[in-house]
């Protein structure tokens, strides 16, 4: 599951970068970037032992 979350984080960060390059609204870039950060944190936390 952690691999899926980390892959999703990469896709979301790439999407945020693409949105920024297309000069979309800052709100859209921030939302996609925030979702990427949440996915990254979730993927990292999933690797820790319970």
Secondary structure as UniProt FT lines:
FT   HELIX           2..21
FT   TURN            22..23
FT   HELIX           26..47
//
